[in-house]
Amino acid sequence: MKQAIDILDVPVNPASLDEALDTIDEAIASRNNLHIGVVNAAKIVNMKRDPELKESVLSSDIILADGIAVVWASKLLGTPLPERVTGIDLMYGIFNRGQTKGYRVFCLGATEEVSEIVEQKINELYPGTVVAGRRNGYFTDADEPTIAQQIADCKPDVLLVAITSPKKERFMAKWNHIMQVPVVHGVGGSFDVMSGKVERAPELWQQLGLEWLYRVKQEPGRLWKRYLVTNTTFIWLLIKTIACKLLPKQRA
């Protein structure tokens, strides 16, 4: 991995999807621990507000740009990232490579119904990838030690965590030492997309950086305020950062 680029105080790794998958493959082969974090505009804003979330994300071994806004910000800051690497595309890439390499994956998160469908989809579409175990994402703090041990007993190569932030980041950071999984990747709502419960934005919407708007269109009551506030805050933070970089030059 190349040296991380600072994006609003978050060190984002300038990696392509293939480079990220190569790094995952190396971690599995060597049994080294690789905790993957992904950030978009909303998560970067929430990290500013939530010290525990920030600490959890920054504990990742690599952090990738899940949102196109982060890629655009890197260009405006003069340190361009090569491309966006979404959590869901990385997940599908892991499944695809696992076909020939026999990756063992554990799927944690979503509802029991969605979890079952995801296991079926993996078995149907990626028969060489082994589902070492799975567990829905509805559990209490008291359940966490048992779940962490269950994951450890399954001995997966990759743990995919489909739980909302910040619970997802906190779980991975807290129990990583027990689970001892080479690769840990938080995939957010990717299981809902894979199961067909949620429709992913069309390619054009993704290219235009409007995937968030497509999600709002599907769940307006739950998401419109969240994205309005976080996107506006992200833009403001970016403007302030750019202004701070330009002011010293103007004084000089």
ABEGO torsion letter per residue (X at the ends): XBBBBBBGGBBBBBBBAAAAAAAAAAAAAAGBBBBBBBBBAAAAAAAAABAAAAAAAAABABBBBABAAAAAAAAAAGBBBABBBBAAAAAAAAAAAAAAAGBBBBBBEEBAAAAAAAAAAAAAABAABBBAEBBBABBBAAAAAAAAAAAAAAGBABBBBBBBOAAAAAAAAAAAAAAGBABBBBAEAAAAAAAGABBBBBAAAAAAGAAAAAAAAABAAAAAAAAAAAAAAAAAAAAAAAAAAAAAAAAX
